[in-house]
Amino acid sequence: MSTESHLAELERRHADLERQIDEARLHPSLDDAEVTELKRRKLHLKDEIVRLRSTATVH
């Protein structure tokens, strides 16, 4: 998998998590721990995206 396609996949997953978080906010019955986990996963993906971008620009 090329860096560009990997980055695109990470960005897609990041956007999916953003939508899940937005939807979770509309459903107060959802557990706060689940929302926190979604946010943690989204942040992890964002960190990976930033790392890949910085690595790609260095080379």
C-alpha positions in Angstrom: 0.0 0.0 0.0 1.4 3.4 -1.0 1.8 6.2 1.5 -0.9 8.2 -0.3 -3.4 5.4 -0.3 -2.7 4.6 3.4 -3.1 8.3 4.2 -6.4 8.3 2.3 -7.6 5.3 4.3 -6.7 6.8 7.6 -8.5 10.1 6.6 -11.6 8.1 5.7 -11.5 6.2 9.0 -11.0 9.6 10.8 -14.1 11.1 9.1 -16.1 8.0 9.9 -15.2 8.3 13.6 -16.2 12.0 13.4 -19.6 11.0 12.1 -20.0 8.4 14.8 -19.2 10.9 17.5 -21.6 13.5 16.0 -24.3 10.8 15.9 -23.5 9.7 19.5 -24.0 13.2 20.7 -27.6 13.1 19.3 -28.3 10.0 21.3 -28.0 10.8 25.0 -28.6 7.1 25.8 -25.1 6.3 24.5 -22.6 5.7 27.3 -20.0 8.5 27.9 -17.3 5.8 27.9 -18.2 4.8 24.3 -17.9 8.5 23.2 -14.6 8.8 25.0 -13.3 5.7 23.2 -14.4 7.0 19.8 -12.6 10.3 20.5 -9.5 8.4 21.7 -9.5 6.4 18.4 -10.0 9.5 16.4 -7.1 11.3 18.0 -4.9 8.2 17.5 -5.8 8.3 13.8 -5.1 12.0 13.6 -1.7 11.5 15.2 -0.9 8.8 12.7 -2.0 11.0 9.8 0.2 13.9 11.0 3.2 11.5 11.5 2.8 10.1 7.9 2.5 13.5 6.4 5.6 14.7 8.2 7.5 11.6 7.1 6.4 12.0 3.5 7.5 15.6 3.4 10.9 14.8 4.9 11.8 12.2 2.2 
